[in-house]
Amino acid sequence: MKYIVTAASLLGLAGCMTSAANAPATKPCVAQLSPPARKIFDAVQAGPTTGTLRERISTQTRNLVMEGELTRSHARPAAEEAADCLKAP
């Protein structure tokens, strides 16, 4: 029983460390994003992680345009910029 509790707590710590490593603040490219690209980046990071990155970016960008947070003319370049940052290690 003692080993199960220790293993579970170690796995929990490992999960916390990985999520902290993938946090948006750890990516140096975030500071250089334009405001529209940053909105998309933040929405993708906060949204569900199902589907491909392309699908997630498309969905979040479309939602931001429909909500009036982003204009259609800024949507594509901002999505491409956010995608480059999201793909960066």
NORTA-V433141 format. One record per residue. RES is the residue in one small letter. SS is DSSP state (a for helix, b for strand, c for the rest). PSI is psi in radians with two decimals (none if undefined). Layout:
BEGIN
RES	SS	PSI
RES	SS	PSI
END
This chain:
BEGIN
m	c	-0.69
k	a	-0.65
y	a	-0.60
i	a	-0.76
v	a	-0.74
t	a	-0.78
a	a	-0.73
a	a	-0.71
s	a	-0.62
l	a	-0.70
l	a	-0.67
g	a	-0.72
l	a	-0.70
a	a	-0.68
g	a	-0.69
c	a	-0.68
m	a	-0.65
t	a	-0.69
s	a	-0.58
a	a	-0.59
a	a	-0.48
n	c	0.12
a	c	2.53
p	a	-0.58
a	a	-0.34
t	a	-0.20
k	c	2.11
p	a	-0.41
c	a	-0.33
v	a	-0.64
a	a	-0.47
q	a	-0.01
l	c	2.50
s	c	2.80
p	a	-0.76
p	a	-0.69
a	a	-0.62
r	a	-0.66
k	a	-0.76
i	a	-0.80
f	a	-0.86
d	a	-0.70
a	a	-0.71
v	a	-0.73
q	a	-0.65
a	a	-0.37
g	c	-3.12
p	c	2.64
t	c	0.37
t	c	2.59
g	c	3.06
t	c	2.88
l	a	-0.71
r	a	-0.77
e	a	-0.72
r	a	-0.74
i	a	-0.77
s	a	-0.80
t	a	-0.84
q	a	-0.67
t	a	-0.79
r	a	-0.76
n	a	-0.75
l	a	-0.64
v	a	-0.77
m	a	-0.57
e	c	-0.10
g	c	0.16
e	c	-0.38
l	c	2.52
t	c	2.73
r	a	-0.61
s	a	-0.47
h	a	-0.25
a	a	-0.92
r	a	-0.90
p	a	-0.64
a	a	-0.69
a	a	-0.70
e	a	-0.72
e	a	-0.76
a	a	-0.67
a	a	-0.74
d	a	-0.71
c	a	-0.70
l	a	-0.54
k	a	-0.38
a	c	2.52
p	c	none
END
